[in-house]
Amino acid sequence: MEAVDSAGRLTMNNNVRTSLIGVSDSDAFKSCRWEYVYDNDQHVSYETGWDQHGRMVWGLVYSPPGSAGDPKHIRRGTFVGPDNLPLPQRNSRAEVIEFEYDANG
């Protein structure tokens, strides 16, 4: 997915925000291109945000559905920085975030 201006160029001037806890409004984590990697069951397993220069800004690595005995509608993820190391969340001590999906996804 890409955010483009009227000339079709990637633009960082967009209103798309991330799920990053406490940093979604920070310019350091703003993106203009997003990529999603899916598993064989079409669940997102990894997503990344990229800047206009083609540099990865952040990533989110998901645990497999149903891992750790969780129901398949619960997913956990860990944010990583451009170096693929865990990305500390500002204003939070969370290292893992949890998503719970309803019947509508």
The first five atom37 places (N, CA, C, CB, O) and aatype in JSON, in Angstrom:
{
  "aatype": [12, 6, 0, 19, 3, 15, 0, 7, 1, 10, 16, 12, 2, 2, 2, 19, 1, 16, 15, 10, 9, 7, 19, 15, 3, 15, 3, 0, 13, 11, 15, 4, 1, 17, 6, 18, 19, 18, 3, 2, 3, 5, 8, 19, 15, 18, 6, 16, 7, 17, 3, 5, 8, 7, 1, 12, 19, 17, 7, 10, 19, 18, 15, 14, 14, 7, 15, 0, 7, 3, 14, 11, 8, 9, 1, 1, 7, 16, 13, 19, 7, 14, 3, 2, 10, 14, 10, 14, 5, 1, 2, 15, 1, 0, 6, 19, 9, 6, 13, 6, 18, 3, 0, 2, 7],
  "atom_mask": [
    [1, 1, 1, 1, 1],
    [1, 1, 1, 1, 1],
    [1, 1, 1, 1, 1],
    [1, 1, 1, 1, 1],
    [1, 1, 1, 1, 1],
    [1, 1, 1, 1, 1],
    [1, 1, 1, 1, 1],
    [1, 1, 1, 0, 1],
    [1, 1, 1, 1, 1],
    [1, 1, 1, 1, 1],
    [1, 1, 1, 1, 1],
    [1, 1, 1, 1, 1],
    [1, 1, 1, 1, 1],
    [1, 1, 1, 1, 1],
    [1, 1, 1, 1, 1],
    [1, 1, 1, 1, 1],
    [1, 1, 1, 1, 1],
    [1, 1, 1, 1, 1],
    [1, 1, 1, 1, 1],
    [1, 1, 1, 1, 1],
    [1, 1, 1, 1, 1],
    [1, 1, 1, 0, 1],
    [1, 1, 1, 1, 1],
    [1, 1, 1, 1, 1],
    [1, 1, 1, 1, 1],
    [1, 1, 1, 1, 1],
    [1, 1, 1, 1, 1],
    [1, 1, 1, 1, 1],
    [1, 1, 1, 1, 1],
    [1, 1, 1, 1, 1],
    [1, 1, 1, 1, 1],
    [1, 1, 1, 1, 1],
    [1, 1, 1, 1, 1],
    [1, 1, 1, 1, 1],
    [1, 1, 1, 1, 1],
    [1, 1, 1, 1, 1],
    [1, 1, 1, 1, 1],
    [1, 1, 1, 1, 1],
    [1, 1, 1, 1, 1],
    [1, 1, 1, 1, 1],
    [1, 1, 1, 1, 1],
    [1, 1, 1, 1, 1],
    [1, 1, 1, 1, 1],
    [1, 1, 1, 1, 1],
    [1, 1, 1, 1, 1],
    [1, 1, 1, 1, 1],
    [1, 1, 1, 1, 1],
    [1, 1, 1, 1, 1],
    [1, 1, 1, 0, 1],
    [1, 1, 1, 1, 1],
    [1, 1, 1, 1, 1],
    [1, 1, 1, 1, 1],
    [1, 1, 1, 1, 1],
    [1, 1, 1, 0, 1],
    [1, 1, 1, 1, 1],
    [1, 1, 1, 1, 1],
    [1, 1, 1, 1, 1],
    [1, 1, 1, 1, 1],
    [1, 1, 1, 0, 1],
    [1, 1, 1, 1, 1],
    [1, 1, 1, 1, 1],
    [1, 1, 1, 1, 1],
    [1, 1, 1, 1, 1],
    [1, 1, 1, 1, 1],
    [1, 1, 1, 1, 1],
    [1, 1, 1, 0, 1],
    [1, 1, 1, 1, 1],
    [1, 1, 1, 1, 1],
    [1, 1, 1, 0, 1],
    [1, 1, 1, 1, 1],
    [1, 1, 1, 1, 1],
    [1, 1, 1, 1, 1],
    [1, 1, 1, 1, 1],
    [1, 1, 1, 1, 1],
    [1, 1, 1, 1, 1],
    [1, 1, 1, 1, 1],
    [1, 1, 1, 0, 1],
    [1, 1, 1, 1, 1],
    [1, 1, 1, 1, 1],
    [1, 1, 1, 1, 1],
    [1, 1, 1, 0, 1],
    [1, 1, 1, 1, 1],
    [1, 1, 1, 1, 1],
    [1, 1, 1, 1, 1],
    [1, 1, 1, 1, 1],
    [1, 1, 1, 1, 1],
    [1, 1, 1, 1, 1],
    [1, 1, 1, 1, 1],
    [1, 1, 1, 1, 1],
    [1, 1, 1, 1, 1],
    [1, 1, 1, 1, 1],
    [1, 1, 1, 1, 1],
    [1, 1, 1, 1, 1],
    [1, 1, 1, 1, 1],
    [1, 1, 1, 1, 1],
    [1, 1, 1, 1, 1],
    [1, 1, 1, 1, 1],
    [1, 1, 1, 1, 1],
    [1, 1, 1, 1, 1],
    [1, 1, 1, 1, 1],
    [1, 1, 1, 1, 1],
    [1, 1, 1, 1, 1],
    [1, 1, 1, 1, 1],
    [1, 1, 1, 1, 1],
    [1, 1, 1, 0, 1]
  ],
  "atom_positions": [
    [[0.85, -1.15, 0.0], [0.0, 0.0, 0.0], [0.91, 1.23, 0.0], [-0.98, -0.01, 1.22], [1.95, 1.22, 0.66]],
    [[0.53, 2.27, -0.73], [1.35, 3.48, -0.81], [0.49, 4.73, -0.63], [2.09, 3.53, -2.15], [-0.68, 4.76, -1.02]],
    [[1.1, 5.74, -0.04], [0.5, 7.08, 0.02], [1.22, 7.92, -1.04], [0.63, 7.73, 1.47], [2.43, 8.08, -0.98]],
    [[0.46, 8.45, -2.0], [1.06, 9.22, -3.08], [0.4, 10.6, -3.16], [0.92, 8.48, -4.42], [-0.73, 10.79, -2.73]],
    [[1.16, 11.55, -3.72], [0.62, 12.89, -3.93], [-0.09, 12.95, -5.28], [1.74, 13.96, -3.84], [-0.21, 11.93, -5.97]],
    [[-0.56, 14.13, -5.68], [-1.31, 14.28, -6.93], [-0.48, 13.99, -8.17], [-1.89, 15.67, -7.02], [-1.02, 13.76, -9.25]],
    [[0.85, 14.0, -8.02], [1.73, 13.68, -9.14], [2.12, 12.19, -9.13], [2.99, 14.55, -9.08], [2.91, 11.75, -9.97]],
    [[1.56, 11.42, -8.19], [1.85, 10.0, -8.12], [3.14, 9.65, -7.42], [0.0, 0.0, 0.0], [3.61, 8.51, -7.52]],
    [[3.75, 10.62, -6.71], [5.0, 10.37, -5.97], [4.68, 9.98, -4.54], [5.92, 11.62, -6.0], [3.71, 10.46, -3.94]],
    [[5.51, 9.09, -3.98], [5.36, 8.74, -2.57], [5.45, 10.0, -1.73], [6.43, 7.71, -2.13], [6.28, 10.87, -1.98]],
    [[4.58, 10.1, -0.73], [4.6, 11.28, 0.14], [4.48, 10.88, 1.6], [3.46, 12.23, -0.24], [3.68, 10.02, 1.98]],
    [[5.29, 11.52, 2.4], [5.22, 11.33, 3.85], [4.11, 12.2, 4.44], [6.58, 11.67, 4.51], [3.76, 12.05, 5.61]],
    [[3.57, 13.1, 3.64], [2.49, 13.99, 4.08], [1.16, 13.26, 3.93], [2.49, 15.32, 3.25], [0.41, 13.5, 2.98]],
    [[0.88, 12.36, 4.88], [-0.35, 11.57, 4.85], [-0.87, 11.4, 6.27], [-0.12, 10.19, 4.17], [-0.16, 11.68, 7.24]],
    [[-2.09, 10.95, 6.39], [-2.72, 10.79, 7.7], [-2.77, 9.35, 8.17], [-4.1, 11.35, 7.67], [-3.5, 9.04, 9.11]],
    [[-2.01, 8.47, 7.55], [-2.0, 7.06, 7.95], [-1.11, 6.93, 9.18], [-1.51, 6.13, 6.78], [0.03, 7.4, 9.19]],
    [[-1.63, 6.28, 10.21], [-0.88, 6.09, 11.45], [-0.64, 4.61, 11.67], [-1.64, 6.7, 12.65], [-1.31, 3.76, 11.08]],
    [[0.33, 4.3, 12.51], [0.64, 2.91, 12.83], [-0.04, 2.5, 14.12], [2.15, 2.7, 12.95], [-0.69, 3.31, 14.78]],
    [[0.11, 1.24, 14.46], [-0.36, 0.72, 15.74], [0.68, 0.89, 16.82], [-0.74, -0.75, 15.61], [0.46, 0.46, 17.96]],
    [[1.81, 1.51, 16.5], [2.88, 1.67, 17.48], [2.37, 2.43, 18.7], [4.08, 2.4, 16.87], [1.81, 3.52, 18.57]],
    [[2.57, 1.86, 19.85], [2.08, 2.44, 21.09], [2.89, 3.68, 21.44], [2.15, 1.42, 22.23], [4.11, 3.6, 21.65]],
    [[2.22, 4.81, 21.51], [2.88, 6.03, 21.96], [3.78, 6.7, 20.96], [0.0, 0.0, 0.0], [4.34, 7.75, 21.26]],
    [[3.95, 6.13, 19.76], [4.83, 6.79, 18.8], [4.14, 7.01, 17.45], [6.09, 5.96, 18.6], [4.79, 7.43, 16.49]],
    [[2.85, 6.72, 17.38], [2.18, 6.79, 16.08], [2.16, 8.2, 15.5], [0.77, 6.28, 16.21], [2.03, 8.35, 14.28]],
    [[2.29, 9.23, 16.33], [2.32, 10.59, 15.81], [3.73, 11.12, 15.6], [1.58, 11.49, 16.74], [3.91, 12.26, 15.15]],
    [[4.73, 10.33, 15.91], [6.12, 10.75, 15.76], [6.53, 10.67, 14.3], [7.04, 9.88, 16.64], [6.28, 9.67, 13.64]],
    [[7.17, 11.73, 13.8], [7.66, 11.72, 12.42], [8.69, 10.63, 12.19], [8.25, 13.07, 12.07], [8.86, 10.17, 11.06]],
    [[9.39, 10.22, 13.25], [10.41, 9.19, 13.1], [9.8, 7.85, 12.68], [11.18, 9.02, 14.41], [10.51, 7.0, 12.13]],
    [[8.52, 7.65, 12.93], [7.88, 6.38, 12.6], [6.83, 6.53, 11.51], [7.25, 5.79, 13.83], [6.06, 5.6, 11.25]],
    [[6.8, 7.68, 10.88], [5.84, 7.91, 9.81], [6.3, 7.19, 8.55], [5.66, 9.42, 9.54], [7.49, 7.11, 8.27]],
    [[5.35, 6.66, 7.81], [5.65, 5.88, 6.63], [4.83, 6.37, 5.44], [5.38, 4.39, 6.88], [3.83, 7.08, 5.61]],
    [[5.27, 5.98, 4.25], [4.48, 6.28, 3.06], [4.25, 5.03, 2.22], [5.18, 7.36, 2.21], [3.54, 5.07, 1.21]],
    [[4.85, 3.91, 2.64], [4.63, 2.64, 1.95], [4.58, 1.54, 3.01], [5.74, 2.35, 0.89], [5.4, 1.52, 3.93]],
    [[3.62, 0.63, 2.86], [3.43, -0.45, 3.81], [3.41, -1.76, 3.06], [2.14, -0.25, 4.62], [2.77, -1.88, 2.01]],
    [[4.1, -2.74, 3.6], [4.13, -4.07, 3.0], [3.64, -5.09, 4.01], [5.55, -4.42, 2.5], [3.89, -4.97, 5.21]],
    [[2.93, -6.1, 3.51], [2.36, -7.14, 4.35], [2.77, -8.5, 3.79], [0.81, -7.02, 4.42], [2.7, -8.74, 2.59]],
    [[3.21, -9.38, 4.68], [3.57, -10.75, 4.31], [2.55, -11.66, 4.97], [5.05, -11.11, 4.74], [2.26, -11.53, 6.16]],
    [[2.0, -12.58, 4.18], [0.95, -13.47, 4.66], [1.45, -14.91, 4.77], [-0.27, -13.41, 3.73], [2.35, -15.32, 4.04]],
    [[0.84, -15.66, 5.69], [1.17, -17.09, 5.79], [0.29, -17.87, 4.82], [0.99, -17.6, 7.25], [-0.47, -17.28, 4.05]],
    [[0.39, -19.19, 4.86], [-0.38, -20.03, 3.93], [-1.88, -19.94, 4.13], [0.05, -21.46, 4.08], [-2.65, -20.26, 3.22]],
    [[-2.32, -19.52, 5.32], [-3.75, -19.36, 5.6], [-4.22, -17.93, 5.41], [-4.05, -19.81, 7.02], [-5.33, -17.58, 5.81]],
    [[-3.38, -17.11, 4.8], [-3.69, -15.7, 4.51], [-3.82, -14.83, 5.76], [-4.96, -15.62, 3.7], [-4.54, -13.83, 5.74]],
    [[-3.15, -15.2, 6.84], [-3.03, -14.34, 8.01], [-1.77, -13.5, 7.85], [-2.98, -15.18, 9.34], [-0.76, -13.99, 7.36]],
    [[-1.82, -12.25, 8.25], [-0.62, -11.41, 8.2], [0.39, -11.97, 9.19], [-0.95, -9.91, 8.52], [0.06, -12.2, 10.36]],
    [[1.61, -12.19, 8.73], [2.64, -12.67, 9.63], [3.7, -11.61, 9.9], [3.3, -13.92, 9.05], [4.43, -11.68, 10.88]],
    [[3.77, -10.62, 9.01], [4.77, -9.57, 9.16], [4.29, -8.35, 8.38], [6.18, -10.04, 8.66], [3.78, -8.48, 7.27]],
    [[4.45, -7.17, 8.95], [4.16, -5.94, 8.22], [5.28, -4.94, 8.45], [2.79, -5.34, 8.65], [5.91, -4.94, 9.51]],
    [[5.52, -4.11, 7.46], [6.6, -3.12, 7.57], [6.11, -1.77, 7.06], [7.85, -3.58, 6.77], [5.24, -1.69, 6.2]],
    [[6.7, -0.71, 7.6], [6.47, 0.64, 7.14], [7.78, 1.2, 6.59], [0.0, 0.0, 0.0], [8.84, 1.01, 7.18]],
    [[7.7, 1.88, 5.45], [8.88, 2.38, 4.73], [8.74, 3.87, 4.48], [9.07, 1.63, 3.4], [7.62, 4.38, 4.34]],
    [[9.87, 4.59, 4.42], [9.84, 6.02, 4.12], [10.0, 6.26, 2.62], [10.95, 6.76, 4.9], [10.12, 5.31, 1.85]],
    [[9.99, 7.52, 2.22], [10.04, 7.86, 0.79], [11.39, 7.55, 0.15], [9.73, 9.33, 0.61], [11.51, 7.59, -1.07]],
    [[12.39, 7.23, 0.95], [13.71, 6.88, 0.42], [13.91, 5.37, 0.34], [14.8, 7.51, 1.28], [15.01, 4.9, 0.02]],
    [[12.86, 4.61, 0.63], [12.95, 3.15, 0.56], [13.59, 2.51, 1.77], [0.0, 0.0, 0.0], [14.05, 1.37, 1.7]],
    [[13.63, 3.23, 2.9], [14.21, 2.69, 4.13], [13.1, 2.18, 5.05], [15.05, 3.75, 4.86], [12.09, 2.85, 5.26]],
    [[13.31, 0.98, 5.59], [12.34, 0.47, 6.55], [12.37, 1.32, 7.81], [12.64, -1.01, 6.89], [13.44, 1.61, 8.34]],
    [[11.21, 1.72, 8.28], [11.08, 2.56, 9.47], [10.7, 1.72, 10.68], [10.03, 3.67, 9.24], [11.21, 1.94, 11.78]],
    [[9.82, 0.76, 10.48], [9.38, -0.12, 11.56], [8.83, -1.4, 10.96], [8.31, 0.58, 12.44], [8.51, -1.47, 9.78]],
    [[8.73, -2.42, 11.8], [8.11, -3.68, 11.42], [7.3, -4.22, 12.57], [0.0, 0.0, 0.0], [7.52, -3.86, 13.72]],
    [[6.37, -5.08, 12.25], [5.57, -5.77, 13.26], [5.56, -7.25, 12.91], [4.1, -5.19, 13.34], [5.08, -7.64, 11.84]],
    [[6.11, -8.07, 13.81], [6.2, -9.51, 13.61], [5.11, -10.16, 14.46], [7.63, -10.06, 13.98], [5.08, -9.99, 15.67]],
    [[4.22, -10.91, 13.81], [3.12, -11.57, 14.51], [3.48, -12.99, 14.9], [1.87, -11.58, 13.64], [4.23, -13.67, 14.2]],
    [[2.95, -13.43, 16.03], [3.06, -14.84, 16.39], [2.08, -15.63, 15.52], [2.78, -15.07, 17.94], [1.09, -15.07, 15.05]],
    [[2.34, -16.91, 15.31], [1.4, -17.7, 14.5], [0.03, -17.79, 15.18], [1.96, -19.12, 14.26], [-0.04, -17.82, 16.41]],
    [[-1.04, -17.84, 14.4], [-2.37, -18.0, 15.01], [-2.45, -19.29, 15.82], [-3.47, -17.99, 13.92], [-1.98, -20.34, 15.37]],
    [[-3.03, -19.2, 16.99], [-3.18, -20.39, 17.83], [-1.94, -20.81, 18.58], [0.0, 0.0, 0.0], [-1.93, -21.87, 19.2]],
    [[-0.88, -19.99, 18.52], [0.34, -20.36, 19.25], [0.12, -20.16, 20.75], [1.55, -19.52, 18.76], [-0.76, -19.41, 21.17]],
    [[0.91, -20.83, 21.53], [0.86, -20.76, 23.0], [-0.51, -21.16, 23.53], [1.22, -19.34, 23.48], [-0.9, -20.75, 24.63]],
    [[-1.25, -21.97, 22.76], [-2.56, -22.42, 23.21], [-3.66, -21.38, 23.1], [0.0, 0.0, 0.0], [-4.77, -21.62, 23.56]],
    [[-3.36, -20.22, 22.51], [-4.37, -19.17, 22.36], [-5.4, -19.55, 21.31], [-3.7, -17.83, 21.99], [-5.09, -20.29, 20.37]],
    [[-6.62, -19.05, 21.45], [-7.59, -19.23, 20.38], [-7.09, -18.54, 19.11], [-8.99, -18.68, 20.79], [-6.32, -17.58, 19.19]],
    [[-7.51, -19.01, 17.96], [-7.0, -18.47, 16.7], [-7.4, -17.03, 16.46], [-7.49, -19.32, 15.56], [-6.82, -16.38, 15.59]],
    [[-8.38, -16.49, 17.2], [-8.77, -15.1, 16.99], [-7.91, -14.12, 17.8], [-10.24, -14.91, 17.36], [-8.13, -12.91, 17.75]],
    [[-6.94, -14.65, 18.53], [-6.01, -13.79, 19.28], [-4.63, -13.91, 18.64], [-5.96, -14.19, 20.79], [-4.11, -15.01, 18.44]],
    [[-4.05, -12.76, 18.34], [-2.69, -12.72, 17.77], [-1.85, -11.78, 18.62], [-2.71, -12.24, 16.27], [-2.35, -10.8, 19.17]],
    [[-0.59, -12.11, 18.73], [0.37, -11.24, 19.44], [1.42, -10.81, 18.44], [1.02, -11.98, 20.66], [1.71, -11.5, 17.47]],
    [[1.99, -9.64, 18.7], [3.02, -9.14, 17.82], [4.06, -8.35, 18.58], [0.0, 0.0, 0.0], [3.8, -7.82, 19.66]],
    [[5.24, -8.26, 17.99], [6.35, -7.5, 18.55], [6.82, -6.51, 17.49], [7.51, -8.43, 19.01], [7.07, -6.89, 16.35]],
    [[6.96, -5.25, 17.88], [7.47, -4.24, 16.96], [8.98, -4.31, 16.9], [7.01, -2.83, 17.38], [9.65, -4.53, 17.91]],
    [[9.51, -4.13, 15.7], [10.95, -4.1, 15.5], [11.32, -2.82, 14.77], [11.43, -5.36, 14.71], [10.52, -2.24, 14.04]],
    [[12.57, -2.4, 14.98], [13.09, -1.22, 14.3], [13.73, -1.59, 12.98], [0.0, 0.0, 0.0], [13.68, -2.75, 12.57]],
    [[14.33, -0.63, 12.32], [14.98, -0.89, 11.03], [16.09, -1.93, 11.1], [15.55, 0.39, 10.5], [16.46, -2.51, 10.08]],
    [[16.62, -2.17, 12.3], [17.67, -3.18, 12.47], [17.09, -4.56, 12.8], [18.64, -2.75, 13.57], [17.83, -5.51, 13.07]],
    [[15.75, -4.68, 12.78], [15.02, -5.91, 13.1], [15.16, -6.34, 14.54], [15.48, -7.01, 12.21], [14.86, -7.49, 14.87]],
    [[15.61, -5.45, 15.41], [15.66, -5.73, 16.84], [14.4, -5.15, 17.48], [16.95, -5.12, 17.5], [13.81, -4.22, 16.93]],
    [[13.96, -5.7, 18.63], [12.76, -5.17, 19.27], [12.82, -3.66, 19.44], [12.56, -5.84, 20.63], [13.86, -3.1, 19.79]],
    [[11.7, -3.02, 19.18], [11.61, -1.57, 19.21], [10.92, -1.14, 20.49], [10.85, -1.03, 17.97], [9.73, -1.41, 20.66]],
    [[11.62, -0.48, 21.41], [10.99, -0.03, 22.65], [9.83, 0.92, 22.35], [12.02, 0.65, 23.58], [9.91, 1.75, 21.44]],
    [[8.76, 0.78, 23.12], [7.59, 1.63, 22.95], [7.69, 2.8, 23.92], [6.28, 0.83, 23.17], [7.87, 2.61, 25.12]],
    [[7.56, 3.99, 23.39], [7.59, 5.18, 24.24], [6.32, 5.22, 25.09], [7.73, 6.47, 23.37], [5.25, 4.87, 24.6]],
    [[6.43, 5.65, 26.31], [5.31, 5.77, 27.24], [4.66, 4.43, 27.57], [4.27, 6.71, 26.67], [3.51, 4.4, 28.0]],
    [[5.37, 3.33, 27.37], [4.83, 2.02, 27.67], [5.99, 1.07, 27.95], [3.94, 1.49, 26.51], [7.08, 1.23, 27.42]],
    [[5.73, 0.09, 28.79], [6.72, -0.95, 29.03], [6.38, -2.21, 28.26], [6.82, -1.25, 30.53], [7.02, -3.25, 28.44]],
    [[5.39, -2.12, 27.4], [4.95, -3.3, 26.64], [6.03, -3.73, 25.65], [3.63, -2.99, 25.88], [6.63, -2.91, 24.96]],
    [[6.26, -5.01, 25.59], [7.16, -5.59, 24.6], [6.39, -6.35, 23.54], [8.18, -6.51, 25.27], [6.87, -6.54, 22.42]],
    [[5.2, -6.77, 23.9], [4.33, -7.52, 23.0], [2.95, -6.89, 23.06], [4.28, -9.05, 23.37], [2.48, -6.52, 24.13]],
    [[2.31, -6.76, 21.91], [0.94, -6.28, 21.91], [0.04, -7.42, 21.47], [0.77, -5.04, 20.98], [0.47, -8.35, 20.78]],
    [[-1.23, -7.35, 21.88], [-2.17, -8.41, 21.56], [-3.33, -7.83, 20.77], [-2.67, -9.1, 22.84], [-3.86, -6.77, 21.11]],
    [[-3.72, -8.54, 19.72], [-4.87, -8.2, 18.91], [-5.91, -9.29, 19.1], [-4.48, -8.03, 17.41], [-5.58, -10.47, 19.06]],
    [[-7.15, -8.88, 19.31], [-8.24, -9.85, 19.37], [-9.22, -9.52, 18.26], [-8.94, -9.83, 20.76], [-9.75, -8.41, 18.2]],
    [[-9.45, -10.49, 17.4], [-10.3, -10.29, 16.23], [-11.68, -10.88, 16.49], [-9.66, -10.93, 14.97], [-11.81, -11.95, 17.09]],
    [[-12.72, -10.17, 16.03], [-14.08, -10.71, 16.12], [-14.42, -11.42, 14.81], [-15.13, -9.58, 16.43], [-13.55, -11.61, 13.97]],
    [[-15.65, -11.8, 14.63], [-16.08, -12.54, 13.45], [-15.89, -11.73, 12.16], [-17.53, -12.95, 13.59], [-15.8, -12.31, 11.08]],
    [[-15.82, -10.4, 12.27], [-15.65, -9.54, 11.1], [-14.18, -9.27, 10.78], [-16.36, -8.22, 11.33], [-13.87, -8.57, 9.82]],
    [[-13.28, -9.81, 11.58], [-11.86, -9.63, 11.33], [-11.3, -8.52, 12.13], [0.0, 0.0, 0.0], [-10.11, -8.23, 12.04]]
  ]
}
